[in-house]
């Protein structure tokens, strides 16, 4: 039995057995995700703790370790601040209400949804919904995350090109270099497709329309004309808002510069966490290695590239003398991944508390 959704797509009502099968598949996916992470942590820990040679002497309570730990957390704060400022500048440019809290929560929760969804696909859709539900127009709510994403990806592409060109000797195994090249291609393709859609919405709508009519022929869609009109209207809104943002050329230059600052801060985290645990990897080498980690794992479908990111980090930084690499890897993952998930949970907890307090006061 099927029902038609508002956008003309046939939606089959799931049977009880289908829903149960989906629950089993989700549970199996979660268990596989946990198993992969556990295996990666086990093998990296065993490899690190069994390495020959003199153990490094370091104290986590020493001034040196505490200073570098503070710098690693400072990099996280700098990355969040850079993206928050980007949203504030775009709000001002689009002549919408300036809200530091909304800008920060859009940034932090966008990262949260990027890290809990496969391929990091949940961030931008959530940011669009969040900004629109916060009172921003549909065009502005769509354009701001889109512009933030394009400038961020462009900054990553530039840094990847620099690392792949000048830091080639730091990549280690050939497999990591090949995966990094594939990741660089993925980084370049997505912004290019978005830009083409934004600059020529009518042409993009015609391309989408072709696939819509194919779907209609296959009886996957009903009323293809109405669906194409809806898509074309949405693309036109995105294009108009992006053009308003791009009308002042300085804005995109500033957004790109802030993206470089934010990504450089994230890529600098391994340098500081390695120093916390006694490592002495040069700064530029550590940054290039981190770029390789990000690029080589971007096509891994697990949330936050979990499993692959830890393994790539260990393979690239294994030349670190003595013990401590395993703990440095965990500290890096906390600063670059888990801290954003915890921050998202804290924001949701605060919102729930505020709603409960407001409801109680209203009663």
MOQUIKA-V6087 format. One record per residue. N is the residue number from 1. D_CENTER is the distance of its C-alpha to the mean C-alpha in whole Angstrom. Layout:
BEGIN
<<N:D_CENTER> <N:D_CENTER>>
END
This chain:
BEGIN
<<1:38> <2:36> <3:35> <4:33> <5:30> <6:30> <7:29> <8:31> <9:29> <10:32> <11:30> <12:32> <13:33> <14:32> <15:34> <16:35> <17:34> <18:31> <19:30> <20:31> <21:30> <22:26> <23:26> <24:27> <25:25> <26:22> <27:24> <28:24> <29:21> <30:20> <31:23> <32:22> <33:18> <34:20> <35:23> <36:21> <37:19> <38:23> <39:24> <40:22> <41:22> <42:26> <43:26> <44:25> <45:27> <46:30> <47:29> <48:29> <49:32> <50:34> <51:34> <52:37> <53:38> <54:38> <55:36> <56:34> <57:36> <58:33> <59:33> <60:30> <61:32> <62:33> <63:33> <64:31> <65:28> <66:28> <67:27> <68:25> <69:23> <70:23> <71:22> <72:19> <73:18> <74:19> <75:16> <76:14> <77:16> <78:16> <79:12> <80:12> <81:16> <82:15> <83:12> <84:15> <85:17> <86:16> <87:16> <88:20> <89:21> <90:20> <91:21> <92:24> <93:24> <94:24> <95:27> <96:25> <97:26> <98:24> <99:23> <100:21> <101:20> <102:18> <103:16> <104:15> <105:15> <106:13> <107:10> <108:10> <109:10> <110:8> <111:5> <112:8> <113:8> <114:4> <115:6> <116:9> <117:9> <118:10> <119:8> <120:5> <121:8> <122:9> <123:7> <124:9> <125:12> <126:12> <127:12> <128:15> <129:17> <130:16> <131:18> <132:20> <133:22> <134:22> <135:24> <136:23> <137:24> <138:22> <139:22> <140:21> <141:18> <142:17> <143:17> <144:16> <145:12> <146:13> <147:14> <148:12> <149:9> <150:12> <151:13> <152:10> <153:10> <154:14> <155:13> <156:12> <157:14> <158:17> <159:16> <160:16> <161:19> <162:21> <163:20> <164:21> <165:24> <166:25> <167:24> <168:25> <169:27> <170:24> <171:22> <172:25> <173:25> <174:26> <175:23> <176:20> <177:21> <178:21> <179:18> <180:17> <181:19> <182:17> <183:14> <184:15> <185:16> <186:13> <187:12> <188:15> <189:16> <190:13> <191:14> <192:17> <193:18> <194:16> <195:19> <196:22> <197:21> <198:21> <199:24> <200:26> <201:25> <202:29> <203:29> <204:25> <205:27> <206:30> <207:28> <208:26> <209:29> <210:31> <211:28> <212:29> <213:33> <214:32> <215:31> <216:34> <217:36> <218:35> <219:35> <220:31> <221:32> <222:34> <223:35> <224:33> <225:35> <226:33> <227:30> <228:30> <229:31> <230:28> <231:25> <232:27> <233:28> <234:24> <235:23> <236:26> <237:24> <238:21> <239:23> <240:25> <241:23> <242:21> <243:25> <244:25> <245:22> <246:23> <247:27> <248:27> <249:26> <250:25> <251:22> <252:20> <253:21> <254:20> <255:17> <256:16> <257:18> <258:16> <259:13> <260:15> <261:16> <262:12> <263:11> <264:15> <265:15> <266:12> <267:14> <268:17> <269:16> <270:18> <271:21> <272:22> <273:21> <274:23> <275:26> <276:26> <277:27> <278:29> <279:28> <280:29> <281:26> <282:26> <283:24> <284:23> <285:23> <286:21> <287:18> <288:19> <289:19> <290:15> <291:14> <292:16> <293:14> <294:11> <295:12> <296:14> <297:12> <298:10> <299:12> <300:13> <301:12> <302:12> <303:10> <304:8> <305:10> <306:13> <307:16> <308:15> <309:13> <310:16> <311:19> <312:18> <313:18> <314:21> <315:22> <316:22> <317:23> <318:26> <319:28> <320:28> <321:31> <322:32> <323:31> <324:28> <325:25> <326:24> <327:24> <328:22> <329:19> <330:19> <331:19> <332:16> <333:14> <334:15> <335:14> <336:10> <337:10> <338:12> <339:13> <340:10> <341:12> <342:15> <343:14> <344:13> <345:16> <346:19> <347:18> <348:19> <349:22> <350:23> <351:23> <352:25> <353:27> <354:28> <355:28> <356:31> <357:32> <358:33> <359:34> <360:36> <361:38> <362:38> <363:40>>
END
